Amino acid sequence: MIDSNARCPEWLIGRIRASGGSISFYQFMDLVLNDPQNGFYSTGRLKIGKDGDFCTSPALTKDFAGLLAIQVVEWFINLEKKIGVNSEFLSLIEIGPGEGTLSRDLINSIFEIEPSLIRRIELVLVEPNKGMRLRQEKVVKSLKGVKLRWSNLDELSINPITGIVIANEALDAFPVERLVFRTDKVFRQGVSLERKNDGYYLKFVDLKITPSISRFLKDAETLLKIDFPPKDICNGWVTEWHCDIEPWFEKLSKILINGTLLVVDYALESRRYYNKTRETGTLMSYRNQEASSNILRNAGFCDLTSHLCIESTITYAIKNGWRFLGETRQGQALLALGLSELLYSLSKSSKSDLSVALARRESLLRLVDPMGLGEFRWLAFQKTNYVDLNLRSRFLEEPIS
């Protein structure tokens, strides 16, 4: 039975036909998100925030950036002290800046904490999609006193920098390969067309695996540190492989001489990610604040995201010259950066400010809700040419009570 919600848009029909009648799921995800004329991101259809397709931590409250800025300032100060950057700019790079709210609020918060840092900071936004960049320009144009530019990883690798890279909810939108296990065979999941009555609809098909998938399957147990595939999986068990994360770490290693990388995203341990009970993987579709497991629906008009596997992400980073500093859940990270103190200060608000304080308190509690944003993982990495450079990661320490 064909899902009437999985109707294929005209532009995608042509792409699939041009590829011989079917494309890999990796290609499908890349097209519907990033196609220059029709992709969800590239056209700027994506809306982030309480009234958008989904709400991120920075869109929920400026306090998220305020707390994160405590760590960013400490990293910058320690970099200056230990390396002596002198006249060089310290770079703050955000990968996939979304609406630009995190970068804007970080710079404003850094100014509040350590005003003298601003004139030495260069803000670099890495955004490949024109539609999103136009939205970011409107948000960050109000920033004063900080050097600002857009760039890409290839351009940045020409003149490596010292600084901090932040990827907040960026890697989950990387296109993924989907693997289908049937009896004793493994297939690459693809997407094809089926004609019915008045139009074409999308459906899943099994394709031959590629050499890169074969290498992943061969190295999986070492990479994931579990049996793979897990025992007793059902026939037709489906999972994902983030094939673009290793080359991403490789590219990123070429742009940073000394500094840190913070990845904040949906992530699971390999034993939970590649679990026999997770038989359809982690991919989800988001539109108008609604989540759906129907990932073929509304192609080009919704977001698609897949959780990261923590073990493989760390392994890929180390393989490409990054030192792993540690990881924790967002709730723990924000508490370690002083969330409790902020909540306490809000409780002392005057009656005239009470409604504002209560709204801020509600947003802060949502950031640490273990059933929601509090389950995001913060993974920190360091890149350095100095053996004795050990940057403190305050958010990995015990929470401040």
N, C-alpha and C positions, 0 to 999 in steps of 0.2 A: 504493500500500500504506500503510495506517495504522500509525503508530508506536504500539504498545501502551503505551509509557511516557508518551505525551502525552494521556492521558485527562483530560477536563475535569472539575474538581470541581463539585459541584452549585451552589454559590453563584455561580460564574463563568458557568455556563450561563444563569442568570437575567439577569446583567448584559449578556451578549452578545445575548441575545434582546431585551432592553429597548432595545438600541441598533440594532435592525433586522436582527440576524443576523450582524453583524461589527463589530469595533472595530479601531482603528488599533493598531499595535504599541506606540506611545507609551502609549495607554490601557491596553493589556494589561500592560506593564511597571509602570506606576504602580499598577494594581490588585493585582497579585500581590505587590508589595513593600509598598505603603502602605495598602491597604484597611483601615479601622479594625478590622473584625472578623476579617478573614481574611488580611491581608498578612503577608509573611515578617518584616518589621521591626516593624510595629505590634503584632503579637501577642507579640513577644518570642521567636519561634521561633529567630531567628538566634542562633548561638553562635559567639563569636570566641575563638580561642586554639588551642593545640596539639591539644586534644581536641574542637574545635568544627568549624564548617563550613569555616573558613579561618583562617589565622593572619596577623595584622597585625604591623607592626614593634613597636608599643607592647606588644602581647600577648606577643611573643617574649621581650623582655627590658626591664627597667627602665632599662638603660643607654642605650636609644634616647632616652628622655626626658631622661636625664642629660646627654647630648651636646647635644640640642636646647636644653636649658635654658641652656647657655652663650650661645647666640645670643639667646634670649629676654631674659635678664638684660641683655645689652649693649644691646639695643634699648630696654628700659625705662629704663635709666640715661641713655642718650643723649636719649630723649624728655624726661625730667625736666630734664636740663641745658639743653636748647635751648629748651624751651617753658615750663618753670617751672610744673608742674602744681599745685604747692602742696598745698592741702587736698583736691583732687579725687582720686578713685580712678583708678588705671591699670587698665584692663580687659584681661583675658585671656579671649578668646572662642574657644570651640571649636565648629565647625560639624560636626554629626553625630558626637557623641563616642563612638559605639560602646558599649563596656562601661564607659567612664569611666576606664579605666586610664591613658590618656595625660594627661588633666587632673590626676588624682591624683598621678602620678609627676612631672609637671612642677612642680606646686606644692611637692612635697617636695624636688625637686632645686634649685629656686630658693631655698628656705630654706637648703639646705646651702651654696650659692654666695654668696648675699647675703641674710642673714636679715632685715635691716631693710626689705627690699622687701615682705615678706609683708603687713604691716599696711596697706600702701598699694595692694594688689592686690585687685581684684574679679574673681572667676571666674564667667563666664557660659557656660552650656551651652545650645546651640541644638539642640533635639531635638523634632521634630514627632510622633514615635511614642511613645505611652504605654507600650507594652511595653518599649521600650529605656530610656525614662526611669526606670522602676521599677528596672531593673538598675543604671543609673548611680547612683541614689540610694544603693544598698547599698555601692557602691565608694567614693564620695567622702564618705560621711558621717563618715569618720574624720578628715577634714582639720580642722585647728585653726588659728585665728588669721587665716583668710581669709574675706572676704565671698563668699557663694556664692548663685547663683540660676539658674533656668532662664528662658529668654525666647525670643522669635522675632524675626525681622528687622523686622517691622512695628512691634512694641513698642519695639525698640531705636532705630528711626529717629526716635521722638518726642523722645528725649533723647540725641543723638549723643555719643559718648565718644572718649577718647584711649586708644590701646592697641594690642593685637596680636590679629589674627584668624588662627586656624589651621584649615585644612580638610584633615585627613589622611584619605585614602581616603574622601572624601565625594562628590566630584563624579562619580566613575565610576558611582555608583548613581542619578544623575539619569535619569529616563525619557528615551529618545531616539526620534527619528523614524528609521525605516529606509527607505531609498530603493532601489528595484529598477529597474535599467536593462535594458530589453528592446528590442533593435534600435534604433529611433530614438525610443523613448518612455520616459518616467520615471513610475514608479508609487510611491505611498505603500504600504508594506507593512502589511497588516492581518492580523487573526487571526479565524478563523471556526470554526464547528462542523460536524462531519460525524458522522452517526449510523451506528453499525455494531453489529449484534447487540445486546449488552446495555448499550450506553451511548453517550455523546458523546465525540468526540475533537477535539483542536485541530488546525487546519491553517492554513497561510499563504494569504492571498489578496492580489490586487492591488487597490488603491483609487486613486481620483483624488487627485492632489496638491492641497494646500491653497495659498492665497495666500502664506502664510509660507514654504512650501517653494519656491514659484516665485521668491520674492525671494532665498532662499538660493542657488538655482541661478543666478540672474542675477548675484549678487555673488560667487559662489564663487571665481573665479580671482583676484580682488583680495583676497579674504579669506584664501584658502589659499596664494596666491603660487605656484600650479602650474596646469597644464592640468587642467580638471575638466569631465566625468569624464576619467580618464587614457585615453590612446590604446590601442586594441586590447584593450579589456575584453571578457570573454566575455558571451554573451547570458544575462541573468539575474544579472549582477553586482550584489551587494548591499553597501551601506555604511550608516553611521550619521551623523546630524547631532544634536549636542547643542544642541537648540533652547532649553533652559532656562538655559544658561550666561550668555548676554547679559543677560536680566532679573535673574539672580542678582547679577551684578556691579553692575547699576544699583541694586538694593535695598541691596547691601552698601555702596555709596558713600555712602549716606545715613546710615549708622550711625556712621561713623568720621570724626572731625574731623581728627585727626592720628594716624598710626601705620602699621603694616605688615600685610600679608596674606601668609601662606605657604600655598601649595597644594602638597600632596604626593600624587601619584597616578600611576596608569598613564597614560602619555602617549607619543605618537609625533609625529615631524615629519610635516607634511602629505604629503610625498613618500612616506613609508612607510605612513602611515595610508590615504591614498587611492591605493593602488597596484593595478595591474591583477592582480597575483598574490594580493592579499588579497580574494578574490572573495566571501567570506561575511562580511566585516566583522570587527569586533573583539569582538563580544559573546560572553560566556561565562557558563555557569551553574556555581555552586559549591555543593556539599553534601557534608558529612562528609569534608572534605579532598580531594574529587575534583572535578576540572574537567571540564566537558562542553560541547561545541558544540551540544548539543540543548537549545535555550533555551525550548522549549515543555514540556519534561518537568517533572513534579512542581510544577505551578503553585501558588505560595503556600508551597512547602516548600523552596525553594532561593534562593540569591542570584543576581542578574543584574547584570553589570557590563560597562561599555564604556569603552575607552581614551579619553582626551582627545586632541584635536588641538592641538598646541602653538601653531601659528600663529594659529588662530582664537580660542583661549583668550586669548592675549595681545592680539589685536586688539579683542576684546570688552571686555577690561579697560581698555585705553587709551581706547576710545570712551566709556567711562563714568567718566572722570576719574582713573583709576589710572595711576601712573607705573611702568613695568616696570623692575625692578632687575636681573633676570637669572634664568637657570635652569641647573640642573646635575643630574647623576644622583645618587642617594642615596649611592652609594659614595663619590663625590668629596666630597659635602657633609659626610659624617660624618668622613672623613679630615681635612678642613679644620678641623673642630671638635675634633680631638684624639684620634681613634680609635686611631691608632698608639701614642700615649703610654699610653692605657688598656690596650691589648694588652700593651705592654712591662711595665707595672706588674703585670699578672696573671702574667706569666712569672716574676716574682720572689716569687710566693706561697710560703709555707712548705708543707712536706709535709702538715701537718694540714689545710690549706685547699686542697690541690691539686685534689680532685674538684670543688669548687665553682668554682674558678678555670677549670678546663678546660670546665665547662659554660657559664660566662659567655663564655669565648673562642669556643666553638662558636656560640653565639647571636650574638655580635658579627660573626663571619665570615659568618653567614647574612644579616645586614643589608646587607652589601656584595657579596654574591655576584652577579656580573653576569648570571647565568642566572636570578636570582630577585629578591629584594627590592632588591638593589643597582641594578636598572634603573629603579626608581621615579624620577620627576622631581620636583625641588623648584623651584617657580616663585615668585619673590618680587615683591611689588608694594608701592608706598608711596602713601599719601594724605596730603596736607598742605595747610595754609593758609599755610605759611611758605615763601617762595621758596628760602631758603638751608638748609632742612632736608634734609640728606643722611645718612640713617641707614646705618651700615656693615653690610654683610651678610657676616659673616666666612665663612659656609659657601660663598660664591661665590669665595673666594680660593684661592690655591694650597694644596694639602694640606700639613699639618704632618708632616714625616718623623720 
